[in-house]
């Protein structure tokens, strides 16, 4: 089930005249979290009528940022576990 932000992204893209299949693919397959959908919505409000290529480029940048955030959180958790072992032993 799609979130409200994902639906909002889909409808915004459609209203800007992008092809329906393209909008569906971007919104529901790639920008399917509130974080990614909100970032893409912000981009669409800041940049008037970006080309399809620019939209895909922004999508890839957003997904890359999201992946880096996930990786950072995983590394922070691993470091926390290691620190706990150092303090308390196994």
N, C-alpha and C positions, 0 to 999 in steps of 0.2 A: 504494500500500500504506500503510495507516494505521500510525502509530507506536503503541508500547505505551501512551503517555500518552493518546493520542486514544481508544484502545480502553477504557482505564480510565475516561476521562470519560464515554464512551457508557454503560458498564455502571453507573457511579455514578448517572447521571441516570435510567436505567431503574429502578434499585433505589429511587429516591426517588419513583417513580410518574409520571414525566412520559411523555407519549405517545411511542410508538416513533418515529414519523416526525419529531417535533420533536427527539428525542435524536439521531437520525441526522443531521438537517440541521445542528444546532449542532456536534456533535462532528466530523463528517467533511467538512463544507463550510466552516465558519467557524473552528472551533478546531482546525485540522488541523496545527498545529505543536506541538512540545513546549512552547515558551514559552506559547502561548495556552492550550493544554490544561491545563498545570500551574497557570496563574493561575485558570482557571475551576474546577478541582478544589479549589484553596484556598478560593475563594469558597463553593463548595458545602459544604465542611467548616465554614467559619466561620458561615454563615447557614443556619439550619435551615428547610427547606421554603420557599424563596422562590417568589413567584408567577411565572408564566411571563413577565409583563411585566418583573419585576425581573431575571430571568435574562437576558432579551434586552438590557435596559439595561446590565447588567454586561458582556455579550458585546461590545456596542458600545464601551464604555469600554476594554476590553482591546484591541480592535482599533485604537482610536484611539491608545492608548499605544504599541502596536507600530509603527504608522505613523510616529509622532513619533520613535521610536528609529531607524527605518530612515532617515528624512529627516536626522536629526542625523548619522548615520554617513556619509551621502552628502555632506553639507556639510563635514564634517571631512576627508573624502578630497579634495574639491575644493580646500579651503583648503591642504591639504598639497601638492597639485600646484602651486598658485599660488606657495606659498612656495619650492618647489624651483626654479621658473622664475626667481623673483627672485634666488635665491642663485646659480644656475648658468647662467642665460640659456636661450635656446631651444636 
